[in-house]
Amino acid sequence: MHHCLCIAEVVDLLCSGIEQGWLQDAIDDPTPKRTLLTLALTCKTWSELALDHLWYDIHGVEPLVQCMPPDLWQFKGRPMTLILQRPIRAADFDVFRHYAPRVRILRPSAPLVRADISLYRALYALSNTCLLPKLRQLFWDVDDPQIFEFIPLFLSRELDSLMVRPFKNHIDQLSFLSTIPTTFSPAVSCLHIYSSLPERGCDAQTLSGVLTAWTHLTDVKVPDVTLEGFLTLARMPNLRSLSLTALRLLLAPSMDGRNSSGASSPAQNPFPSLEKLMLSTHLAMREVVGLFQAIKKARLHTLALSFDVTDDDYDDMAEDMTELARTVVHHCDTTLLTHLVIHIPRQTAPFSAFIAPLLEFHALEAFSFGGYIPWSISEHEASQIASSWPNLQHFENLVTHGLVDGLYISNPLTSLLSLIPFTRCTQLHYLSLTVDASDKAARDTIRKNPDLYLNARNRSLRYWNVAHSPISHKEVVASFLFTLFPALEHIAYEGVDKSSCRRWRYVGEVLLPMLNRARMIELRRTGSYHGTQFSTGWGRVEPRTSRWYSGVIEAQDGEWSDEEGIDRMHRQLSNKYLPL
């Protein structure tokens, strides 16, 4: 027998549904907030729970101040600045205190809205203790160094996650962070320190010293650390996730690769609980190889490496890439790693030489490789991937952009025939791969040898990002794709070639839905169609707008031809629907 929910639990579920829809759809959409407010005003039974959800996650202190009498505050200027028109009285502050305990997440102020520093000074004068006693997550990102100093007003004893962006050359702001676990918020387990804006920055030496005060962290994200800071992180017993977003100073300038590798042995068991490691680094690839040798046998589930390679590093790039792949395999548990992301701007090693060691990760579910130039994957290499990674769900050969030194890069490209082995990845639902769908030789092979692919089916693939893929004879391509991936629903493209964009759009929005509709009609005619057994999400023959497209194609009657590689249509297609 099922357990019956009480009224309070039902109300909580309703409010949670409204709140989740609010977060998933549009942050600026006021409708969910108004819905929660309406529930709060309905009756006392609904009021408390609806108010809890309404105030659970807010942007800045401005919403709390706006609950106080309207003669107390006003907005002025651009961006809108919330200022006080008179001193805050005790009765005014009681309203603030009534709603403040409901806040669990405090994010940065909404765009074009900010609170004046005089407001923070007034709040500090009324209460020099934490204003939000139940706060669990704090995102402290302000645009004034003086306002940054008021962060103690929001450091509750229950704070679990702290995300902060200090100002450049304000070492005192970083130093203050070392006092938080002992003085303000001892329960913090997630610490993210950002430094992404040009006028912001973090001193790696000071930041490394700050980390020594935090011993119970489980999630750390910082821009840069010194060698000593890295050793401090290695000693944290509960650290599960580590992200270094701009690693530059891990190895001191006086250290060479030989000495640094020997010095990077923090303990007999470094990073005992680490499951997720993300490195975005300006270090040479060979130095990262030494770093992995220090980590020893890591039980990682997720590994992401991003390199900002200089021109001086390209001479030995192929050798370094191969050595990196071997080192990652040797120092990571091949039975645990499920997500692998590697970004190298200009890869020079052959794909087979780089991918061969990585095939040892038999539990891999997501693989992403990024660079300026797409790799060409042969049929044999694709077959190796399908055999070695049976649980693959996400495969991405990401092209960062199509321009290198002012030239548009479209080669090397993968043949359409290399898609056939991917049908054996029965859990694959996302594919990002640049292919040459205009290759006449591959098209002739598809026409003359249908036995190569007629028995190949993958009913799990839903999304395919074709990136800068050229295409011609779109009817042949659509038929081939529909045979291999009958559940394919979305095709995304990023090219600057307007003709290819139009053709891929026509394949995704017209031809594939048409083929799907024809198949269902045939199944119904033969009596073998049962419900939605073969439904792939295509609702109608008419073109539709998917969430991946910025517009729609108006499928008007006309002649579409690709014999010369150029689309012609008797009725003009409005340019407003074409990507620039």
N, C-alpha and C positions, 0 to 999 in steps of 0.2 A: 504494500500500500504506500502511495506517495505521501510525503509530508506536506501538509497544507500550509500555505504562507499566511502570515498574519497581515493585517492592513498596512502596518508600517513597512513590512518587507515588500509588499506589492507597490507601495508608493515609491520606495527606494529604487526598485527595478525600473519603474516608469521614468523617474528622474534621471537614472543612469543612461537609459536609452536616449533621452532628449540630449543629454550632455555629450554622449558619444557622437551623435549625429552632428552636433554643433562643432566638435573638434574635427570631424572627418570632412564635412562639406565645405564650409566657408567661414573663416574666422571672423570676417567682417559682417556676416549675416546676423542681424539682431533678432531674427525670429525665434531661435531657441531660447535666448535670454528672456524674451518677452513671454514665451510659453512657461518657463520656470517661474517668472514673476507672477503670472496669472494663477498658477498652481499655489504659490505662496499666499496669494490673497483670497483663495477660495474658502478655506476653512482652517481651523487650528490643526486638524489632523494632517493636512497637507503642508502647512506652513513651515514647520521646523525643518523637515527633510528637504523641501524645495529650496529653502534658503541655504541649507548646507551645500547643496549642489550648485546653487547660483554663485556662491562666494568661494567655492572650492579652489578655483584657478582664476586669478585676476592679473591684469597687466598694470603694474605700478600702483602707487598708493592713491592715485587720483580718484578711482571709484569710491573708496572709503571716505575721502574728503568731500566728495559730491553728495554724500548722504547727510552731511551736516547742513545747517540752515543756509539757504541760498544767499543771504546777505553777508555771509562770511567769506565767500570765495568768488572768483570770476576768472574767465580765460581772456588772455590778451595776446596780441601779436601773432606772428607767423615764424616758427611753429607755435601753436597755441601753448601758452605758458600759464599754468594754474598758480594764481597768486592769492594772498589773503588780503581782504579789505579791512579787517579789524582783528584784534587779538582773539584767540580761541578761549572761550569760557569753559568752565568745568562741565556745564550742561551740554555744550556742544561736543565735548570730548567723550561724554557718556555714549553718544550715538556711535562714535568711532569704536569704542570698546565693545559695544554690543555685537557688531558684525566681525570685528577683527579675529576672534577665536575660531571663526568658521573657515578662515583662509588657510589652505594647505600648500598652495603653490603660488609664488610671486614671481612674475616674469617682468622683463623690461617694459617700460611704458609703451603705449600704442604709438605707431608712427605719427609724427607731427604733433605729438602731445608730450608735455614735460611739466614737472612740478618745479617751481622756483625754489632756490636754496633757502629762502626765508621760511617756506613751509616746513622743511626738515628741521630748521632751527626751532620753530615753534613747537613741533612735535617732541623734540628732544627736551625742551624746557618743561613740558608737561609730564613726560615720562622718560627717564633715562634708562629704563629697562626695555626688554623686547616688546615691540608693539603688536606682534603677531605670535602669541604664545604657542600656537599649535602648528606653526609653519614647518613643512617637511622638505620642501624644495625651494631654493632661492637662486634666481638668476640675476646677478648684480652686474648690470651693464649700463652705466650712466655716462653722460656726455660732459660732466664737469668734475675735475679732480677734487674740488671741495665737497661736492655731494658724495663722492666715494667714501669720504671719512665717516659718513653716517651709517655705514653698513652694520655697526653693532646693534642698531635699533631693530634689526630683522634677523638676528642670530638667536633663534630659539633653542631651548634645551633639547627639543625633539627633532631638530634639523638633521636630515639624513643625506641630502644632496646639496652641494654648493657649487654653483657655476659663476665664475667671476672673471671680469676683464680689467686688469689693472692698467694704469697709464705708464707710458714710457718715462724713464728717468725719475719715477716715484718709487724708489727702493723701499721707502717706509710702508707703502701699501703692501708690497710682497712680504715684508718683515712682519706686518701685523697678522698675516695669515697663520703664522706659526703659533700665535697665541690663542687661536680659535678652539682647538681641541681641549685645551686645559681650562680656559676661562669662560667660554661661551657655549659651545656646542660639542660635547664629547661624543655624541652618537653619529657624527658625520662619517659615512662610509664611501661616499662618491665625491671626488674633488676634480673639477674641470677648471683649468686656468687657460684662458684664451688670449691670443695675441695676433689677430689676423689683420687689423687695420694698420695702415702705414704710420699713423701717429701714435700707435700703441706699441708696446714692446715689453719683453721680460728679460731681466738679467739672469742668465743661466746659473751663474755662481750663487746669487742670492736665492734663486728658486730651489736650487739643490739643497741649500741649507734649510729652507722652509720645510722640505719634505721629511727631514729628520724628526719633526714634531708630530708627524702623522704616522701612527704605527698600525692602525686597524682599518686601513682603507681597503676596499674591494674593487674600486673603479677609479683609475687615475687617467686624466688627460691633460698634458702639459706641452708647451711648445718645444722646450729644449732643456737638457740637463747636462751637467758635467759627468765625468767618469764617477766621481764620488756620489753624485745624485743617482746615477744608474745603479750603483751598488746598494744604495739605500733602498731603492725600489725592489731590488732582488731579495732583500732580507724581509720584506713584508710578508707575513705568513698567510694572509687572507686575500692578497691581491689576485683578482680574477681577470681583470681587464686593464690593459695598459695601452695608451695611445700617445705617441710622441709626434707632434704635428709639424715641427720644423727643426729636426735634429741636426745640429751643426758642431757642437762642442763636446760630444761624448768622448772623443779621443783628444787628449791634450796635444797642442802643436809639437811639443818636444818628444812625443811618442811616435815611433814608427809602427808599422803593422805587426812586427815581431814582438816588440815589447808590450804593446797594448793588449794583444791576445793573452799573453801570460798574466798581465795585470788584471784582467777582467774575470777573475775567479772569485766571486763574492763569498761563496760558501760551498759547502759540500752539496747542498741541495738548493740552488738558487731558484726563485720563483716557484715555490712548491705547489701553489694553487692556480697558477696562470693558465687561463683558457683562451684568452683573446689578446692578440698582439697586433698593433697597427703602428707602422713606422713610415713617416714621410720625412725623407732625409736628404741633405745635401752632401752626405758623406760618400766617399767612393765605394763602389760595390764590394771591393775586396775587404774594406773595413767592416762592412755589415756581415760579411762571411766570418770574420773574426769574432764579431758580436755573437753570432749563433753558436760558435764553438764554446763561448763562455756560458751560454744558457744551458748547454748540455742536452739531455733528453727531455724536451718540453712536451707536456701533455696538452698541446694546443688544440682547440676546436676551430678557431678562426685565425687566419694570418693574412695581413694586408701589408704590402711593401710598395712604397712609391719613391722613385729616385728622381732627383733633379740633376741629371748628368751634365757635366761641363764638356766642352770640346776636347779638353786634354784627356778625358777618360775613354774616348772612342777607339783608341788604338788597340786596347786589349778587351774591348767590350764583349766580343763573342766568347772569349775564354772565360771572362768574369761571369757572364750570364750562365754558362754551363756549370761553372764551379758553384755559383749561387744555388742553382737547382739541386745539385748533388748535396750541398751542405744542408739545405732545408730538409731534404728527405732523411738525411743521416741523423739530424738533431731534433726531429719531430716524430711523434708517435704516428706511424702511418695508419693505424687502426682508428684514430680519433679525429683527425683533421677532416672537417666537413666543408669549410669555406676557405678558399684561397684566392687572393686578389694581388696581382703584381702589375705595377705600372712602370715602364721604362720608356722614356721618350723616343729614342731611336734605336730599336733593337737591331742587332747585326748578326746574331747567331741564327742558324737555321731553326725553324720551328721544331723539327724532329729532334735536334740535339738538345733543345731546351726542355721540350715536353717529356722526353723519354724517362728521365729520372722521376718526374712528378707523377707518372702513371702508377707509382707504388702506393699512392694514397687511394686505396680502394674504397674508402668510405666517403669520398668527396661528393658533395651535393651541389656545390656552386663553385665555378671557376671563372675568373675574369682576368683578362690580360689586356692592358691598355698601352697605346703608343701613338705616335704621329702617323705611322704607316701600318695598314692592316697586314697581318700575316696571311700567307697563302697556305691553306690546309689541304693536303692531298686526300684522296679517297682512303689510302692506306692509313694515314695518320688519324683520320676521322674514325676509321674502323678500330684502331687501337684505343682511342678515347672511349668509344662506346663499349668496348670489351672490358676496359680497366675500371671505368667509372659507371657501374650499373645503376647507381642511385642518383645520377646526375639530374638535377632539376633546373639549373641555371647555368648557361654557357654564354660567355661574352668575350668576343674579340673586339675590344672597344677601340675606336679611333678617336683620339682626343680632339682633333680637328683636321680638316682636309687641306690645310695650307702649311707648307714647310718652306721657309725662305722665299715666300711669295708665290710658290708654285702649288697648284692644286694637285693633290696626291690621290690617285685612283687605283694604283697598282702597287704591289701584287694583289690579285684577287683570287678568291676560292671558286672553284668550278661548282656549278649546280649539282654535278654528280656526287660531290662530297657531302651533300645533304642526305644521301641515301643511308649511310651507316648510322646517322643520328636517329633514324626511326627505331633503332634497337634500344635507345634510352627511353624506356617506357614511362619514366616519371618526369621527363623533360617538359617544362611548361614555358620557359623563356629562352629565346635564342637571339643573340646579337652577333651577326656574322655578315661581313661584306662579301658578296658573291658577284661573279660576272654573269649576269643573266642575259647578256647580249652575245655570248660566245657561240658562234655558228657551229663549231665542232661539237660542243656539248649538246647543242640543240639537235643536231643530226643524230647523235648517239641515242638521245632520248626517243626520237621518232623511230629509228630503225631497230632498237633493241629494247622494246617495252618489258621484256622479261627481267631486265635488270632491277626494275622497281615496282612492278605490278603487285608483287607479294609483300612489299615493304609498307608497313602502316605504323603510324604513331598517332594515337588519339588523345595524347596529353598536351601537345604543344598548342598554346593559345596565343602567344605573343612572339613576333619576330621583328627585330630592328634591322633593317637592311642597310642602314647608314648611307653610304655614298654609292651603293650598287647601281651600275648601269643596267639597262634592260631594253630588250627589243622583242618583238613577237610575243606580246604579253599574253595572248590566248594560249600559246604553247606552255609558257611559264605557269600560268594559272592552273592549267590542267595537270601539269606535273606536280605542283605544290598541293593541289587538292587530293591527288592520289596518295602522296606521302603523308600529308598532315591534314586529314579531313576535319579536324576540330580547330584549325587555325582561324582566329577571329580578328586579330589586330596586326597590321603591318605599319611600322613606323619608318620614316625616311628622314635623312638630314642633309641631303645633297643640295648643291647649288644649281644643278642641271635641271632646268624647268621641265624639259621633256621627260626625263626619268621620273621626276616627282609625279607628273601627271599620269604616267603609265602605271607606276606602283599604286597610286591612288585608285586608278581604275581597276587594277587587279584586286585590291583589298575591299573596295566598296561596291563593285559591280559584278565582276566575274566570279569571285569565290562565293558570294551569296547566291548568285544565279546557279552555279553548279550544285551548291548545297540544296537549293530548292528543287532542282531537277532530280536529285537523288531521292529526296523524301517523297516526291510524287511517284517515282518509279517503285519505291518500297511500298507505298500505299497500294499501288496498282497490283503488285504481285502478292500483297497480303503479308509481307514480311516486316512491315513497320509496326512497332509496338511502342506507343507513347513517345517519350523523348529519348529513346535508346540511342539514337544517332544525332540528336540535336546538338549543335555546336554553338548556339547563341545567335546564329543569324536568324533574325525574325522575319525578314521579308526579302523579296527579290529586289525591291527598290533600294538604291544606295542609302546608306545610313551614316550618321556621324558617330564615330567611335571617340573615346576619350583621348586617343592618340592623335587625332587629326584636328587641324585648325579650321577646317571648313568641310564642305561636301561637294561632290560632283553632281551636276544636274545631268542625269543620264537621259539625253534626248536621242531620238531616232537619228541615225546617221551612219556613215561609213567610217570605221576605224581600221587603219591599215598600218602594218609595221614592215612591209616588204623592203622599204628603203631605210628602215630604222627611224622613221619620222612619222609621228601620228598626224593623221588628217581627219578632220571632222567637218561635214558639210555645214552643220549648225555651230555657230561660234560658241566657244566655252568662255564664260565670263572670267576675265583675269583676276577679279577680286577673290576668286576661290583658289588661286594658284599661289604657292609659297614663293617668296622672293629669294 
